[in-house]
Amino acid sequence: MFALALVPILLGLLVAWGGFLGWREKLPRDRGAGLRTAATMASDEAFRLGNKVAGLPTLAGGLVAVLAGIGGLFSPTTGGTVIAAVIGLLGLAGLVIGGAALGTKAAATVPAPEPAAPAGCSGCACGAGGCGVLQKTAEA
């Protein structure tokens, strides 16, 4: 049952590290880690805020799993180890899901970024026809 107690410990360490990086705003957006919902992927600022908000509950969930796994290591019975592992994994899942919900709500409050001006245009608002220099004329 030693291996069963290691599952929440190892998973908890991994999740806690991700939560710590999110909380410290060190998660890169172009990697696979972090809270990745439509709201958080809308902009760099939304990703940063969403992962910062979700980071602390995620870190806490990881620590709950690690502590439960350590408790399972010192349990004198197999049943105690199983119960500790299950409690740790449920605590981990609950806190991560709660953090994700909070992070998504926070990211949704970030206003959408302004659309970029078309290539070759400095945003001069030439109208729907585009720049006069680039338009075909009937004379040509």
CORHU-V691651 format. One record per residue. N is the residue number from 1. RES is the residue in one letter. PSI is psi in whole degrees, 0 to 359 (none if undefined). Layout:
BEGIN
n->N res->RES psi->PSI
n->N res->RES psi->PSI
END
This chain:
BEGIN
n->1 res->M psi->357
n->2 res->F psi->318
n->3 res->A psi->326
n->4 res->L psi->324
n->5 res->A psi->335
n->6 res->L psi->335
n->7 res->V psi->305
n->8 res->P psi->332
n->9 res->I psi->309
n->10 res->L psi->316
n->11 res->L psi->320
n->12 res->G psi->319
n->13 res->L psi->318
n->14 res->L psi->313
n->15 res->V psi->320
n->16 res->A psi->321
n->17 res->W psi->316
n->18 res->G psi->319
n->19 res->G psi->321
n->20 res->F psi->315
n->21 res->L psi->321
n->22 res->G psi->317
n->23 res->W psi->324
n->24 res->R psi->4
n->25 res->E psi->39
n->26 res->K psi->4
n->27 res->L psi->124
n->28 res->P psi->141
n->29 res->R psi->333
n->30 res->D psi->5
n->31 res->R psi->180
n->32 res->G psi->356
n->33 res->A psi->158
n->34 res->G psi->176
n->35 res->L psi->117
n->36 res->R psi->83
n->37 res->T psi->174
n->38 res->A psi->322
n->39 res->A psi->319
n->40 res->T psi->335
n->41 res->M psi->3
n->42 res->A psi->328
n->43 res->S psi->168
n->44 res->D psi->320
n->45 res->E psi->318
n->46 res->A psi->320
n->47 res->F psi->315
n->48 res->R psi->312
n->49 res->L psi->316
n->50 res->G psi->317
n->51 res->N psi->332
n->52 res->K psi->316
n->53 res->V psi->319
n->54 res->A psi->343
n->55 res->G psi->316
n->56 res->L psi->313
n->57 res->P psi->327
n->58 res->T psi->317
n->59 res->L psi->316
n->60 res->A psi->320
n->61 res->G psi->319
n->62 res->G psi->319
n->63 res->L psi->324
n->64 res->V psi->315
n->65 res->A psi->318
n->66 res->V psi->314
n->67 res->L psi->321
n->68 res->A psi->321
n->69 res->G psi->320
n->70 res->I psi->320
n->71 res->G psi->321
n->72 res->G psi->327
n->73 res->L psi->325
n->74 res->F psi->3
n->75 res->S psi->134
n->76 res->P psi->345
n->77 res->T psi->159
n->78 res->T psi->320
n->79 res->G psi->320
n->80 res->G psi->322
n->81 res->T psi->316
n->82 res->V psi->315
n->83 res->I psi->317
n->84 res->A psi->318
n->85 res->A psi->317
n->86 res->V psi->316
n->87 res->I psi->318
n->88 res->G psi->317
n->89 res->L psi->323
n->90 res->L psi->319
n->91 res->G psi->318
n->92 res->L psi->310
n->93 res->A psi->316
n->94 res->G psi->315
n->95 res->L psi->324
n->96 res->V psi->317
n->97 res->I psi->318
n->98 res->G psi->318
n->99 res->G psi->322
n->100 res->A psi->320
n->101 res->A psi->317
n->102 res->L psi->317
n->103 res->G psi->321
n->104 res->T psi->318
n->105 res->K psi->320
n->106 res->A psi->318
n->107 res->A psi->329
n->108 res->A psi->341
n->109 res->T psi->346
n->110 res->V psi->126
n->111 res->P psi->149
n->112 res->A psi->143
n->113 res->P psi->154
n->114 res->E psi->140
n->115 res->P psi->145
n->116 res->A psi->146
n->117 res->A psi->147
n->118 res->P psi->154
n->119 res->A psi->134
n->120 res->G psi->0
n->121 res->C psi->135
n->122 res->S psi->20
n->123 res->G psi->37
n->124 res->C psi->357
n->125 res->A psi->56
n->126 res->C psi->346
n->127 res->G psi->180
n->128 res->A psi->337
n->129 res->G psi->351
n->130 res->G psi->190
n->131 res->C psi->140
n->132 res->G psi->331
n->133 res->V psi->328
n->134 res->L psi->0
n->135 res->Q psi->144
n->136 res->K psi->145
n->137 res->T psi->160
n->138 res->A psi->338
n->139 res->E psi->334
n->140 res->A psi->none
END
